[in-house]
């Protein structure tokens, strides 16, 4: 009877994990729809701003204050989009490269596209020290290299 109980417990654990993963995927999908909505709103603001610039240029009038309001609105929307994309990255277990924007595995140390070192918040848990023989010493002597030494190279 013990084996049957173990099978049932393992099945329940697997079902719980699949449920959590499905919930995470649903959350990511919702955030992607929100990001698409914000992107559409940004596009509309740019279109409105472009029309205002065109009309202003045609009429010879400069209405800089209304331009500034639209530009500030676009900046706010871009901040909102960045927040949503950050949440998507966190749920997707990805981090964006600050140099090229490529989405890397959250534990990556360097960007897979451009090679830029990713921030400390994305570093792997500190790796255990590796003992490497020193070229100057006899083969029996060793010295320790830490992950911090490797990162500084």
C-alpha positions, 0 to 999 in steps of 0.5 A, a space after each residue: 500500500 506504501 507504493 500506491 500512496 507514493 504514486 498518489 502523492 507524486 501525481 498530486 505534486 505533479 498536478 499542482 506544479 502543472 497548475 502553477 505553470 499554467 497560471 504563470 503562462 496565463 499571467 504572461 498572456 494577460 500582461 502581453 495583451 496589456 503591453 499591446 494595448 499600451 503600444 497601441 495607445 502610444 501609436 495613437 499619441 504619436 499619430 496625434 502629435 504628428 498631425 499637430 506638428 503638420 497642422 502647426 507647420 502648415 498654419 505657421 503657428 507653433 503651439 509648443 505647450 500642447 506638443 509638450 503635453 503629448 510628449 509627456 503623455 507618450 513618456 508616461 506610456 513608455 514607462 508603463 510599457 517598461 513596467 509591464 515588460 519587466 513583469 513579463 520578463 520576471 514571469 518568463 524567467 528572462 532578463 533583458 540586456 541593457 545594451 541590446 535588449 535581447 532577452 536572456 535566461 535570468 541566470 545568464 552572466 553575459 548577453 547571448 547576443 552582444 556579450 555585454 555583462 549582465 547586471 549583478 541581479 542576474 548573476 548565478 548563485 556564487 559558484 564554488 571555488 575551483 582549484 587550478 594548478 599554478 604554472 609557477 608552482 609544482 603540480 602538487 601546489 594549487 591556488 583557488 579561483 573564485 567566481 568573482 575573479 573570473 567576473 573581473 576578467 
